[in-house]
Amino acid sequence: MSRKLNFIPNFESYDWIRNQMNEDLKYRLENRNKTTSFGRPLYERINVQLIMTQECPYRCPFCLERQHPMAGNNNFKNQIESLKKILDEHPNARLTITGGEPTLYLEQVRKIADTFNSFSNKTFLSLNTAGYDSNVVDIIDNINLSFNDYVHPDIKQFPNATFQTVLNNGRMDWKNISEIIENTNMDKFSFRFLSGLNKSDYPIDIWKDIQENAEVHTFRVGDFFVYATFDYKGKHARITLGDMYQQTHNNYENGYSNIIIHPDGRIGTNWR
């Protein structure tokens, strides 16, 4: 699927989604011919994940950094230089600062934001945090505020933030999601499915339920992800599955759909 839809189509199994992922990758490899020093970018507004640090004061057992730690200790100078290199070739990149807990080092967050604003077209900048230091709201406008059974940040300290949580298969249902939206005093929500590296046919009922119960704005299947955005009871939400098994088994040839800056400044692509 190489385009966004304003509705969620009816499909009977997760095989349909995985087939669409394969078709999207095939389409982009056939039609994206620009080449950079990293390879052939599959998206104009490439997603850049800057894993600023692996350090975190919380110990959430499902954390990807705990299960599959990325390489390197913090090297803040190298992070900045790598970001400049990427933005030189991808001025329309979308940047997410993440971790670990990036607000452990607010001055580095500020330097990263300044670099992004100076060397890019300022397409989109966001930061993922569990709410360790609320002073970050003075640096970054788009804050994804993490909530789960182990982390409960103070909403009042992060006005305009997006409620972000990870859902496993057992909680991937409309009843759970709608109750969170209705009972949380926030206006924006981001739900992410907990996806492992093993092949799994994830439940599909959630997509049908969203179509039936909410006002759908976009539905999209990419090379390793599927997401929908929708409004429900005056609030805006996004629900995303990043299929890590699919990405690690895709044949990207010399293409790439995202870029990762590791804590030591090393640049990688496609979570490999």
N, C-alpha and C positions, 0 to 999 in steps of 0.2 A: 504494500500500500504506500504509494508515493505522494499522497495528498491527505489533507485534513478533511474530516467529515463533520457535519453539524448534527449528527445523530450516531447512535451506536447500532450497527447492523446486527441482525439475528444470526448467531452461529451456534453449532451444536457441540463443539469440543475445542479443547486448547490446540489441537492439531491445526485448526484453521488459522489461529494466531501465529503459530510457528511457521506455517507456510507463507503467511503474509510477510513475516520477518525476512524469510529467505528471498521472497520476490522483491522486497524493498532494497535489500543489499545488492541483488543482481541488477536492478534498475540503476542504482547509484554508481556501481562500478562501470556500467556501460555508458553513463551520461555525465560523469564528473571527471574531466580530463586535466584540470589544473593540478600542477605538482608543486609541492613545497619540499623543504629539506626533511620533513617528517614522512613524506609519502604523498598520497593523493587524498585530499580531504573530501569526505562524502557530504559535508554540510557547509554552507556558506558561513552561518553563525555557529561555528564549532563550539562544543561545550568543553571548557577547561576546568578541571578540578584541581585546586591547589591544596594538597594535604599539608597544612602548615606545620603540624606537629602530631605525633602519636601520643603525646602526654594527655592525660585526662584525669580529673579528680573523681570521676564516676567509674563504676565497674559494671556496666550493663552486660549481661552474659551473652547477648546476641550480637554484640558489636563486631562489625566486620574487621575493624582494626585489631581486635583481640584474636579473632579466629584466623585471619589471613593478613598478618601485619605487612605493611608496605615497607620498602627498603629505606634505610638511612636514618641517621640522627638529624636533629635540627641544624640546618645551615642556612640562616636567613639571608645572607648575602647572595648565595647561589640561587635561592628561590627568586629573588628580585631579578637577577640577570637572566634566568630561564624564562621568567614571565615577559621580560622585554623582548627576548628572542621570538617567543611565540606570537606576541602581539605585532611584531614587525611583519610577520607573515599572515597573521589572522587579526586584522584590526577590528573586525566585526564579531570577535569571539564573545561568548557569554562566560563569565568567570564566577565560580563558586569557591569561596574560601571555607575549608572544612578541616576536620581533624580526625581524631583527638578533639581537644577543646581549644580552638584558636584564641579565645579571649583570655587565655593565660598570658598571652603576649600582645597586649593592645598596641604597643608601639609598632610591632611588625605588621599588625593588621592595618594600621594607618599608612605605613610605607607601601604595602601592597595596593591599597586603595588609591593612593596618590599615583603610583606607577600605572595602574589601570586607567585612571582618568587622564593621564598625560600621554600615554602611548597607544591608546585605542580610540575607537569611535564611540565608546561609552554605551555599548548596546545593552548590557545588563550585568550588574554586579550584586551578588548576594553572599550571605554568610550563614553557616550552620552552627548553632550553639546550643548548649544545654542550659544556658543562662548563668554561667559562672560570674561574668562581669557585665552589668547592664550599661556601663559607660560606652560600650560598643555602639549603642544607638546614635551616638554623636559622630560616628565615623561612617557607618554603613546604613543605608536606608532600608534595604530589603533583608530582613532578618528572618531566618527559619528557626523557630524556637522548638526544641525537641521536648516531647513529653512521652513518658512510658511508665511502666510500673516502678521504675527505679529513679526517675528524674521528674521533678515537679517544680519547674521554675515559677517565679512570681510574675504573673501576666501583667500586673500593673507597671512593672519596671520596663516592659517592652511594648509600648503602644505601637499599634499598626503592624506588629509581627505576624507571621504566619504560623499557626499551630501545625507542627510536623510530628508525625509518629509513624512507627513501623508496625505493620500488621503481619502476623503469621497466618497460616492457612485456617486455623481455628477461629480467627477473628475477622476473616475476610468476608464479612457479610453485611448487607445493607442495614439490618437492625442495629448492629454495633456502630457502624459509621454514622448513621442518622442520629443516634442518641448522642454521640460525641458532639456533632455539629449543633444539635438543639440545646445541649446542656453546658456548653463551654462559651464563656463570655469573650469570644473572639469572632472576627468577621471573615478570616481567611484560613483555609485548611489545606494541608498537603498530607495525603496518606500514601505510604510506600509499602509495597509488599515485601516481605522478608524472603529473598530469593537466594538459594544456595548454589553451589557449583555442580550439584547432581541434577540429572534430568528429572523434571517433575511436570506433570500435567496439572497446572494450577486450576482451581475452581473458576468457572466462568459465570456462575449465577450472578455475581456482583455486577457484571456489565449489563445484563438484562434488567436487573433491579434499578440501576441508575437510569436507564432509558425510560423505565416505567414510572419512576417516582420523582425525577428531578428534571430541571431544564438544562439539557445538554448543549454545551457551546462547541466543544471540539472532541473528536475521537481520532486517534492517530496510532498507527503501528509502524515502527521504524525497524532498523536492522537488528535490534536486540531488546526493544522496549515496546510497551503499549501504555497509552495513558488516555484519560478523559478529563475534561474540565466541565464543571456544571454549577448551577445555582440551586440552592435548596433552602427554603424558608428565609430568603433574603441574604443568605451567606454564600460565599464563593468557595469552591473546593476543587482540588485536583487529586486524582488517584492514579498511581503509576506502578507498573511492574517492570523492573529492569531484569531481564532474564540472563543471569550470569552464565548459565550453562550454554545458552545460545551464543553469547558473545565469544566465549572461549573456544567454541567449536565452529565459528564462522570462518570462512575462507576469505579474509579481507584482501588477499593478494597484496598490493602496495597501498591499499586504502585504509582509512581510519575515520572513526566517527566521534572520538573524543580524545582529549589529551590530559594526561595526569602529570602534575609536578609533585614529586615526592618530597618528603621533609628535608632530604639532603640536596634538593635542587635538581635531581635527575629527572629527565623528561621521558615519559613513556606514553604509549597509546593503547587504547582498547582494553585496559585493565589486564594486560598480559605482563 
